[in-house]
Amino acid sequence: MTEAMLKRILDEAQAKKGEGGEQELGEGRRITLYAAHAGVPLTVSKVVALRVTEGTLHARNDKGERFFLALEDVFAAGVEGGTAAAALSRKAGFVGQ
């Protein structure tokens, strides 16, 4: 992934500069990152903040866990949420109580 592509993704997720230089996503927004290296895939989901330092992508999820990925190994991202309707929707296969 290029830094230009990451910037476009952060714009879509309505990210704003937060403390520590992280880009914090807009309210209700989450990003799923897809990376692979030497044929081994990795998916990092529910990311709420991102930062790039010297080619390393620092990602923090909603549990406070941190992931460090080579930016060049990240090849795609999905942006989720952001609307009241999305917050109320359920994934297929789950039944509400």
C-alpha positions in Angstrom: 0.0 0.0 0.0 1.2 3.5 -0.7 0.9 6.4 1.7 -1.4 8.1 -0.9 -3.7 5.1 -0.8 -3.6 5.1 3.0 -4.5 8.8 3.1 -7.5 8.1 0.8 -8.7 5.4 3.2 -8.2 7.7 6.2 -10.2 10.4 4.4 -13.0 7.9 3.8 -13.0 6.9 7.5 -13.1 10.6 8.5 -9.9 10.3 10.5 -8.6 13.2 12.5 -5.2 13.8 14.1 -5.2 12.6 17.7 -2.7 12.5 20.5 0.6 10.8 19.8 0.4 11.6 16.1 -2.2 8.9 15.4 -5.0 9.4 13.0 -8.2 8.5 14.9 -11.2 7.4 12.9 -14.5 9.1 12.9 -17.1 8.1 15.5 -18.4 4.6 14.8 -15.9 3.9 12.1 -13.6 0.9 12.0 -11.0 -0.3 9.5 -10.0 -3.9 8.6 -6.5 -4.2 7.2 -5.4 -7.0 5.0 -1.7 -7.8 4.8 0.4 -10.6 3.5 4.1 -11.5 3.6 5.8 -14.5 2.0 2.4 -16.0 1.3 1.2 -15.7 4.9 -2.0 -13.6 5.2 -2.9 -11.4 8.2 -6.2 -9.6 8.9 -6.3 -6.9 11.5 -9.9 -5.9 12.3 -11.7 -3.2 14.3 -8.9 -0.7 13.9 -9.7 2.7 15.4 -6.4 4.6 15.0 -3.4 4.5 12.5 0.0 6.0 12.2 2.8 5.6 9.7 6.5 5.9 10.8 9.3 5.1 8.5 7.4 2.6 6.4 5.8 0.9 9.5 2.0 1.1 9.9 1.0 1.3 13.6 -2.6 0.1 14.1 -4.6 0.2 17.3 -7.9 -1.7 17.6 -10.9 -1.0 19.8 -9.5 -3.3 22.5 -6.3 -1.2 22.8 -4.2 -3.9 21.1 -1.4 -2.6 18.8 -0.2 -4.1 15.6 2.9 -3.1 13.6 2.9 -3.9 9.9 5.2 -3.1 7.0 3.2 -0.6 4.9 4.4 -2.4 1.8 2.8 -5.7 3.0 -0.7 -4.1 3.5 -2.6 -4.5 0.2 -6.3 -3.6 1.1 -8.5 -2.1 3.7 -12.2 -2.1 4.4 -14.0 0.8 6.2 -17.0 0.0 8.3 -19.7 2.0 10.2 -20.2 5.6 10.5 -24.0 5.9 10.5 -26.7 5.1 13.0 -28.2 2.5 10.6 -24.8 0.7 10.4 -24.5 0.7 14.1 -28.0 -1.0 14.4 -27.4 -3.6 11.7 -26.3 -7.1 12.4 -24.0 -9.5 10.6 -25.7 -12.4 8.9 -26.3 -15.5 11.1 -26.7 -13.7 14.4 -30.1 -13.3 16.0 -30.9 -10.4 18.4 -32.3 -11.0 21.8 
